[in-house]
């Protein structure tokens, strides 16, 4: 069964450093998303991406964040100058036809900022 | 402003009985509503969805009901099984591609 894969599974970084979280969406999907879940809190939408551009973003997704699809398979989330409060599980998801259809989520990357 | 709320943080039911999970929303612009199941340290897994133009969708043991006038949706699981024990999130999506999750309800199904 096709799946969304995320690497690394766990990333520890020092405050102020930049991190890149990587995702390989399902191959025939066209819409890509990043979410995060701070420990003990709800899953929060960050950004949606379609046709090589951002479709929607939340208030959380400020200039510190950026997304990119550098090639035909990868979808990345870059967090610049990380802060302690960026520590969370980051989930990548993809869909075939936008958010009217189910999103397939990856297993997540646990980001720990120290 | 919490646009999607799941007011019950936890629910415990006996195996074989019905589980009813509830979700309320405030934004009339949501176009689709979905339920996801989540285990610790895993990504959410899709269960069932409903378009805003419908009031019911059924898939096996799972049925989602949408009451647009009340801005309320619910997920019914019947019969409940111990393997259903997990955190359940409702999500409300716009056509533009934005998704809002509720806080989650932890369901425990007792054998």
Interface residues (C-beta under 8 A of the other chain):
Chain A: X4 X31 X33 X35 X41 X42 X43 X44 X45 X48 X50 X55 X56 X58 X89 X91 X93 X98 X99 X100 X101 X102 X103 X104 X105 X106 X107 X108 X110
Chain B: X31 X32 X34 X36 X38 X41 X42 X43 X44 X45 X46 X49 X51 X89 X91 X93 X94 X95 X96 X97 X98 X99 X100 X101 X102 X103 X104
